[in-house]
Amino acid sequence: MPCPIYILDGGLGTSLEDEYGVNFSSSATPLWSSHVILSDPAKLKQCQADFAACPVDILTTATYQLSVEGLSRTKTEEFPDGLPEDKIEQMVDTAVEVTLDAVRSRGHSRPALAATDEGQDQEGNSTVPFPVPAIALSFGPYGASMVPSTEYSGNYDADGLSTPLLAEWHSHRIELFLRSARARAVPRFWAFETIPRHEEVLALRRVLDHRMLEESKGEDGIGKTNGKEDSGVHPHTWISCIFPPTAASVDGTPCLPDGTSAFDAACYMLSRSHGATRPWGIGINCTKIMHVSALVRAYADAATHLVATGELDAWPALVLYPDGTNGEVYNTSTRAWEASKERDGEREHWEVQLANIVKMAVQEGQWEAVVVGGCCKASHRDIRRLAEVLKKD
C-alpha cells in the first residue's frame, strides 16, 4: 500500500501570540501556551479550531509546557505560592476537552488528504486507520520545564544529563497526565517533541518499554497495544528532535544541540539495542526548513542501516514539522522571536519547500506514513496552503 500522508497542525503558542494577541513571559506565564488552559480556554479553542478547519488530520493539545516545575512557578490568587502538582489532572482534562471541542466545531469527518486513490473507497471516503482529526497529547522535553527554557540549547542541569533520572521525570509526568480520564480515553497519539539530547531519547525508550509492559497488562494508557506488544512498536507514539543551525554539523547538516548527528539520533530512537519498544514515528521539529531535506536523508540512511543489520524490522512513520519562520531566531531569555541578520527568504514558499520534501521522502524511503505540519510561526494559513499543495500534487 502506498505511503499515506497526514496533515498535522502548526505552531500553537506563536499562533496565540500572532493571531489572538496573547502575551507570554517567563515571569507571568511560566507555562507558556499551556497557561491559556487556565486563563482563556475559549481563545485556545478558537486558535485550535483555526487549524482544525484547514482541515488537518492530527491536532495537538496545549500541554507541551505543562510540568510540575512550571506549575510551581505559576502564581494565582488562590495559589500565591504556585499551583500544586495535583492541578495537572484538571488542566489536562481541560486541554483535551478544548481540543475535542475545536474538532467538533470546525473539524471534518474525513482526512484533509489521501495520499493516493488507493487510500479511498468507491465513494471517495478515506480508509486511513484512525478517525480524523485525531488528537495528539503533546509532551515537551525536560528543557521546557527549565528557566530559561533549554530545549533549543540542550544545556540541561545535572538531572537532565542522566538517562535514568530523565526516564523517571518523564514517567512521573505521564502518570500525572493519565490521571485525567479524558487523556486516557480521547487522544490517538502521544507526541514527545523538541528533544535536544540523546540521553533524553534513550530515557524515552525506557519509558516506552515500561508503558508497553503496563498496557499489555490491561492498564489504562494512550495508544492501547491491542496485541501489538509482540511487534515492539508503541502504537502512534512519536519522538521528534530539534536540529538548530547553531549546533555542530556533519557535512553541513545540523546535529542535535548536544552534538549527536541526525543519523545517530535516529538510531537511538529506533535500534532495538536501545530498547525493546520503539516509537511508531520519528520526527524533526522546531528546525529551519532549509535543513530538513538533509535531515530526512540522514534518518532514511539510519533506517536502512538498522534494517540491514537486524536492529529494526521495518521503517517507522516520519513526522516533519519545521518552523515557519522568515529568518527570525527565538531568544530563550526573552521568550521572543527576533529578526535574524540573515533573511533567507524561506517563508515565501515554505509550503512548497515542505511539500517537495514530503514527496522526496515518500519516493526515496519506505516510511510507514508521513505526518507533516509546522512548528513555531507556522499559522493555520500556512498549514492550509501546505495541504492544498500536497492535495494538488
C-alpha positions, 0 to 999 in steps of 0.5 A: 500500500502506498505511503499515506500522508497526514496533515498535522497542525502548526505552531500553537503558542506563536499562533496565540501570540500572532493571531489572538494577541496573547502575551507570554513571559517567563515571569507571568506565564511560566507555562507558556501556551499551556497557561491559556488552559487556565486563563482563556480556554475559549481563545485556545479553542478558537486558535485550535479550531483555526487549524482544525478547519484547514482541515488537518488530520492530527491536532495537538493539545496545549500541554507541551509546557505543562510540568510540575516545575512550571506549575510551581512557578505559576502564581494565582490568587488562590495559589500565591505560592504556585499551583500544586502538582495535583492541578495537572489532572484538571488542566489536562482534562481541560486541554483535551476537552478544548481540543475535542471541542475545536474538532467538533466545531470546525473539524471534518469527518474525513482526512484533509488528504489521501495520499493516493486513490488507493487510500479511498473507497468507491465513494471517495471516503478515506480508509486511513486507520484512525478517525480524523482529526485525531488528537495528539497529547503533546509532551515537551522535553525536560528543557521546557520545564527549565528557566530559561527554557533549554530545549533549543540549547540542550544545556540541561542541569545535572538531572537532565544529563542522566538517562535514568533520572530523565526516564523517571521525570518523564514517567512521573509526568505521564502518570500525572497526565493519565490521571485525567480520564479524558487523556486516557480515553480521547487522544490517538497519539502521544507526541514527545517533541523538541528533544535536544539530547540523546540521553533524553531519547534513550530515557524515552525508550525506557519509558516506552518499554515500561508503558508497553509492559503496563498496557499489555497488562490491561492498564489504562494508557494512550495508544492501547497495544491491542496485541501489538506488544509482540511487534515492539512498536508503541502504537502512534507514539512519536519522538521528534528532535530539534536540529538548530543551525547553531549546533555542530554539523556533519557535512553541513547538516545540523546535529542535535544541540548536544552534538549527536548527528541526525543519523545517530539520533535516529538510531537511538530512537529506533535500534532495538539495542536501545530498547525493546519498544520503539516509537511508531514515528520519528520526527524533526521539529522546531528546525529551519526548513532549509535543513530538513531535506538533509535531515530526512536523508540522514534518518532514511540512511539510519533506517536502512542501516538498522534494517540491514543489520537486524536492529529494526524490522521495518521503517517507522512513520516520519513526522516533519514539522519545521518552523515557519519562520522568515529568518527570525531566531527565538531568544530563550531569555526573552521568550521572543522571536527576533529578526535574524541578520540573515533573511533567507527568504524561506517563508515565501514558499515554505509550503512548497519547500515542505511539500517537495520534501514530503514527496522526496521522502515518500519516493526515496524511503519506505516510511510507514506514513508521513505526518507533516505540519509546522512548528513555531510561526507556522499559522493555520494559513500556512498549514492550509496552503501546505495541504492544498499543495500536497492535495494538488500534487 
